[in-house]
């Protein structure tokens, strides 16, 4: 039976054994709910949609159709990881859509943050709807809704990401197998399902992706600088034992340039801002005190390896007064 709400007396999932018991219950419930029908899932590569995909692959196999939309705003290596884990390792029925040009063309010249978010969200729904219309016999839409989403929706804190955004000709019955779980429980279920740690313990990533870490109007060269700098930061955090210990860390490339020097020649290039914060609930945040030697090493690597960058800054601002993301 699929529960609509988390029972007040539900035991918190804190061990792999409890996660495995939840998985077994859900497999039976999903088979009963879906039967021999097809189910569609927008697979972002984030922990929630990845865990739902893994559950449904075990429950109904090829009846699940995953659609992974690459909007050009993902981190380095993420689309490749989704394809490798789900198509190659888990034999998922995966549709990969590279919509990079489509998204970036729509975003060209748009510098207002909310307008950027609306374009990215709206275009994602359009691309997903186009793929859905090509498919026959799909009755269910799976979503990675979790319990905090429902609580925040009920309290009016934020809108619940349900099927309401889809066009009227695409109406599905919802499948939400982890909607009574908290995020830490979802991660344990992912572990029990055999998903890789770097997917299960993936740090929070905004829906608009790197679009909010490229403040102002997004250009392809500045977006690439954000992506490459972020990859270096993640690599160095993992190497220095900070992966999983710092809640969120990322790079930002703002839309201004400064004078520098390289090989005896003047440069006029962007800065990279490093942001590393810790928080319990994202309502307030403190700044991670990174070792000075690591900051020096990051500066050396980023200014050497990332094209168009001549300066590295470390953001020391907690929340409040700053928000976690720049847009």
Long-range contacts (C-beta under 8 A, 24 or more apart in sequence): 1-29, 1-32, 2-29, 2-30, 2-33, 2-176, 2-177, 3-180, 5-150, 5-180, 6-147, 6-180, 6-181, 7-180, 10-180, 12-182, 12-185, 13-181, 13-185, 13-188, 13-189, 14-188, 15-188, 16-188, 16-191, 16-192, 18-188, 19-185, 19-188, 19-189, 19-191, 19-192, 20-192, 22-181, 22-185, 22-189, 22-192, 23-55, 23-58, 23-189, 23-192, 23-193, 26-55, 26-59, 26-177, 27-55, 27-58, 27-59, 29-177, 30-55, 30-56, 30-59, 30-60, 30-175, 30-177, 31-59, 31-60, 33-140, 33-175, 34-59, 34-60, 34-63, 34-140, 34-175, 36-63, 37-63, 37-137, 37-138, 37-139, 37-140, 38-63, 38-64, 38-65, 38-135, 38-137, 38-138, 38-139, 38-140, 39-63, 39-64, 39-65, 39-138, 39-139, 39-140, 39-141, 39-142, 39-175, 40-65, 40-67, 40-132, 40-135, 40-138, 40-140, 40-141, 40-142, 40-172, 41-65, 41-66, 41-67, 41-141, 41-142, 41-143, 42-67, 42-68, 42-69, 42-124, 42-128, 42-143, 43-67, 43-68, 43-82, 43-86, 43-94, 44-68, 45-74, 45-78, 45-79, 45-81, 45-82, 45-199, 45-202, 46-144, 46-202, 46-205, 47-183, 47-186, 47-187, 47-190, 47-199, 47-200, 47-201, 47-202, 48-144, 48-145, 48-146, 48-178, 48-183, 48-186, 49-143, 49-144, 50-85, 50-86, 50-144, 50-190, 50-195, 50-199, 50-200, 51-144, 51-178, 51-186, 51-187, 51-189, 51-190, 51-193, 51-195, 51-200, 52-142, 52-143, 52-144, 52-175, 52-176, 52-177, 52-178, 53-86, 53-90, 53-92, 53-142, 54-90, 54-190, 54-193, 54-194, 54-195, 55-177, 55-178, 55-189, 55-193, 56-142, 56-175, 56-177, 57-86, 57-90, 57-91, 57-92, 58-193, 62-93, 64-92, 64-93, 64-142, 65-93, 65-95, 65-135, 65-138, 66-92, 66-93, 66-94, 66-95, 67-94, 67-95, 67-97, 67-128, 67-131, 67-132, 68-94, 68-95, 68-96, 68-97, 69-97, 69-99, 69-124, 69-127, 69-128, 69-131, 70-96, 70-97, 70-98, 70-99, 70-100, 71-99, 71-100, 71-103, 71-120, 71-123, 71-124, 71-127, 71-209, 72-99, 72-100, 72-101, 72-103, 72-104, 72-223, 73-103, 73-120, 73-208, 73-209, 73-210, 73-211, 73-223, 74-209, 74-210, 75-205, 75-209, 75-210, 75-227, 75-230, 75-231, 75-234, 76-227, 76-228, 76-230, 76-231, 77-231, 81-198, 81-199, 85-195, 85-196, 85-199, 95-131, 97-127, 97-131, 99-123, 99-127, 102-127, 104-218, 104-220, 104-223, 107-211, 107-217, 107-218, 108-217, 108-218, 109-217, 110-217, 110-218, 111-216, 111-217, 111-255, 113-212, 113-215, 113-327, 116-208, 116-211, 116-212, 116-218, 116-327, 117-207, 117-208, 117-211, 117-212, 117-327, 120-207, 120-208, 120-209, 120-211, 121-165, 121-207, 121-208, 125-165, 125-166, 128-166, 129-166, 129-167, 129-170, 132-166, 132-170, 133-169, 133-170, 138-172, 139-172, 139-173, 140-172, 140-173, 140-174, 140-175, 141-166, 141-172, 141-173, 141-174, 141-175, 142-174, 142-175, 142-176, 142-177, 143-174, 143-175, 143-176, 144-176, 144-178, 145-176, 145-178, 145-179, 146-178, 146-179, 146-181, 146-182, 146-183, 146-186, 147-179, 147-180, 147-181, 147-182, 148-182, 148-183, 149-179, 150-179, 201-243, 201-244, 203-247, 203-248, 203-249, 204-247, 204-248, 204-282, 206-325, 211-327, 212-325, 212-326, 212-327, 213-250, 213-251, 213-252, 213-253, 213-325, 213-326, 213-327, 214-252, 214-253, 214-255, 215-252, 215-254, 215-255, 215-326, 215-327, 216-254, 216-255, 217-255, 221-307, 221-308, 222-253, 222-255, 222-270, 222-308, 224-307, 225-253, 225-270, 225-272, 225-306, 225-307, 225-308, 225-309, 226-251, 226-252, 226-253, 226-272, 228-305, 228-306, 228-307, 229-253, 229-272, 229-302, 229-306, 229-309, 232-298, 232-301, 232-302, 232-305, 232-306, 233-274, 233-298, 236-294, 236-297, 236-298, 236-301, 240-291, 240-294, 242-288, 242-290, 246-276, 246-277, 246-278, 246-288, 247-277, 247-278, 247-279, 247-285, 248-275, 248-276, 248-277, 248-279, 248-324, 249-274, 249-275, 249-276, 249-277, 249-288, 250-274, 250-275, 251-275, 251-302, 252-315, 252-326, 253-309, 254-326, 258-310, 258-311, 260-310, 260-311, 261-310, 262-310, 267-310, 269-308, 269-309, 269-310, 269-311, 270-308, 270-309, 270-310, 270-311, 271-309, 271-310, 271-311, 271-312, 271-313, 272-302, 272-306, 272-309, 272-311, 272-312, 272-313, 273-312, 273-313, 273-314, 273-315, 273-326, 274-298, 274-312, 274-313, 274-314, 274-315, 275-315, 275-324, 275-326, 277-318, 277-319, 277-324, 279-319, 279-324, 282-324, 283-319, 284-318, 284-319, 284-320, 285-318, 285-319, 285-324, 286-318, 287-315, 287-316, 287-317, 287-318, 290-314
